[in-house]
Amino acid sequence: MKVSLTWIFEHIMGSVDKIKLPDLITRFNESVAEIEGSYTWHCNPDDFIVARVEAITPHEIKLKNSSASKTYTLPFRDDLMVGDSVLLFQESVTATRWARMADCGSSKESLLPPLDPTSATWKQIPLTDTILEIDNKSITHRPDLWSHRGLAREIAALFNLPMANSDGLFAEVSVTAAVPGTTIKKTSTPALKIKAPQACRRLAAGFVDAPWKPSSLPMIMRLCRVDTRPIDALVDLTNYVMLDYGQPMHGFDATTIHKDTIIARMAQVGEKLPLLDGSTLELHPEDLILADDQKPLSLPGIMGGGKTGVSRTTKKLCIEAGSFEPAVIRHTAIRAQKRTEASMRFEKNLDPEMAINALKRYLKLLHEQYKISYADVTLVTCGAAVKPVTIELTHQFIEERLGITLTKQRVIDILQALDFQVSANIIDGGPGYKITVPTYRATKDILIPEDIVEEVGRFMGYQKIPTQLPAMTRAPHIAHTTYRTRALKQFCSSALRMHEISSYAFYDESWLTFLRWQPAETLEALNPVSGNWKRLVSSLIPALLKAVHDNAEGVSDLRYFEIGRRWLHLSPLVEQKQLSGVIYTRDPQTDFYTIKEYVAELCAHAQLPITWRKPKENEISPWYDPYRVAQCVYNDVVVGTVGILAESWKERVVQTGFIGIFELDAHLLTATELHTKRYMPLPKYPDIVRDVSVLITTAVTAAVIMEKIKSIDPRVCAVSIVDFFKRPEWHDRISISFRYTIRDATKTLTTPEADQISQQIELALMTLGGEIR
């Protein structure tokens, strides 16, 4: 957005020459918004010629400069009439052409409109100016900064300069007000009605006897500098008010409004509206329009109607301004592909109180520049009053949030410079403030105490806040869950050859519609980012199936897994970490048991011994084939479900192939205590391994026998069962073979030493009633 520094300082009681431009840009960037660039504009009046149209032919126009008695012949243009005055540009002594906006400081090349010859004086036109280019993205939250006066307020506060008194900006006219939905009609006033209060908050209008006039030279030069196209005197003033005060407005030819009635309503199906740019828009039922009792008049907040606009035949003007719901304006502008300077401002949520002031400002300028009287004008306003926003906070709250010490007077001075009403109060037993926010800052910008802290902080200067690393309390914690999650991902990626995906926490409603499935009970966001992402997922499977659907074309194998969270609408609400996977293949050898084996290997890797069982009918999700599904269980707790995608679902995802799916409790897989594996060094001296077989009664268990063997000598380091068998004639006895390992950590055992230990083992077994075989 381009703004004129000379124009800004018309609202400040101080000279622009006393402020250094680099200092202004630096402080503005640090405290307000980003100035992307700046440049100096200079105009040479000698380059321009004011000429009068003498004759028009189909191919050329003849003009005459009365002061120099010189004639010119230029190419034809269709916006001029005989008798019009216009600006020409003298490129050289012999070359003269139509003057363009670019000649007056604009980046656009449009031709300049007809000129009011009585205004063609350069005495009051600044010939040098500084143009600032404001980054629009940095002021999206600040609707008040989309005007020269709003920017002036910030600069005045930064440099401790007084603002020019606003009393002289507005015409003193009578205003009649009513509540929404009420029709007001008095002599020489339009009848207003709001039938769509959800889209139109405020509507203001008035009639003024104002005959059409061509653009004035000062207005042409001023608008061109900020890239706004001049049109004629009456329309130029509406654009001037928008750029100067921040409130877009519109001028109608009053004779085109049937019965002087203006209604704010939603469009009807089939209605069409010719626009000022020559196009015709087919209206949508969600479009807000202004209409009389017969036809649409304009697309408010975006563009005026082509049949109701100001023209050369205009004698009586209807000026209108309103406050409209930002979302309605944005959606209509996108739908119609008509994003304008007005719509960009309305999208930022303008202050409804500005509408009537914009009309007063217009009438004041109309009188000052064209001597058109507003003595008999009565303005009408319709809409609910704005409730002021009041915020209370303590001085301690501001200091704690900013981390600096500042005086109470400094806080008051900053806020009052920004037009806040501040009174010092005792709040919570300490010094504090009661602050009334100006309405132009209370639409979306200043709503909570932290917003006030930000205002104080940015004017104090964030660079003055001492740099300090945030304190972080670190406590020891067990990280095995993190490491186990990482290990599960590595196993899925390497051993199972799967790819990890990360989907949204919300269901894709369009995908659910495609699947022809709606989850029964889900948690829904109170303020969803869009209608397509509003319900928290209760399963990761739909997102995995979408990944297969989107990527299955031309491939024979796809494997995806995701570790994420799901939310179950239970009492109490449940947030659960889940590991889910989907395997798509065209290999005919892959079946239900293949998927089951994969999950068994995964659980074994997690050291979770599982068993399998058939799930109950009410435990099966709708995407499983009810005859090829199983649950894996650990200690009577269901770890998850494994199965084949039901045929009705598979047809919606892919045309051919096999799809297996699984859903596992990731918390159970990662939080279960692992068996500690310790490093055991290799023995320095060799082992001696021997076997012993014993025929013994079944009353003595193998565990008792093994424990007995190990207790004979500390050098017996391992015992295991090799084999066992039983014969009918032995009755209650059984033959068991054991293998034991003998090792000495200090030397190599000799055969006699090993024989001695073996003899002791055999004697011990015989004391248990065994017979060595």
Secondary structure, 3 states (H helix, E strand, C coil): CEEEHHHHHHHECCCHHHCCHHHHHHHHHHHCCCEEEEEEEECCHHHEEEEEEEEECCCEEEEEECCCCEEEEEECCCCCCCCCEEEEEECCCCCEEECEHHHHCCCCCCECCCECHHHCCCCCCCCEEEEEEECHHHHCCCHHHCCHHHHHHHHHHHCCCCECCHHHHCCCCEEEEECCCCCECCCCCCEEEECCCCCEEEEEEEEEECCCCCECHHHHHHHHHCCCCCCCHHHHHHHHHHHHHCCCCEEEEHHHCHHHEEEEEECCCCCEEEECCCCEEECCCCCEEEECCCCEEEECCCEEECCCECCCCCCEEEEEEEEECHHHHHHHHHHHCCCCHHHHHHCCCCCCCHHHHHHHHHHHHHHHHHCCCCCCCEEEEEECCCCCEEEEEEHHHHHHHHCCCCCHHHHHHHHHHCCCEEEEEEECCEEEEEEEECHHHCCCCCCCHHHHHHHHHHHHCHHHCCCCCCCCCCCCCCCHHHHHHHHHHHHHHHCCCCEECCCCCECCHHHHHHHCCCCCCCCECCCCCECCECEECCCCHHHHHHHHHHHCCCCCEEEEEEEEEEEECCCCCEEEEEEEEEEEECCCCCCHHHHHHHHHHHHHHCCCCCEEECCCHHHCCCCEEEEEEEEEEECCEEEEEEEEECHHHHHHHCCCCEEEEEEEEHHHHHHCCCCCCCCCCCCCCCCEEEEEEEEEECCCCHHHHHHHHHHHCCCEEEEEEEEEECCHHHCCEEEEEEEEEECCCCCCCCHHHHHHHHHHHHHHHHHCCCEEC
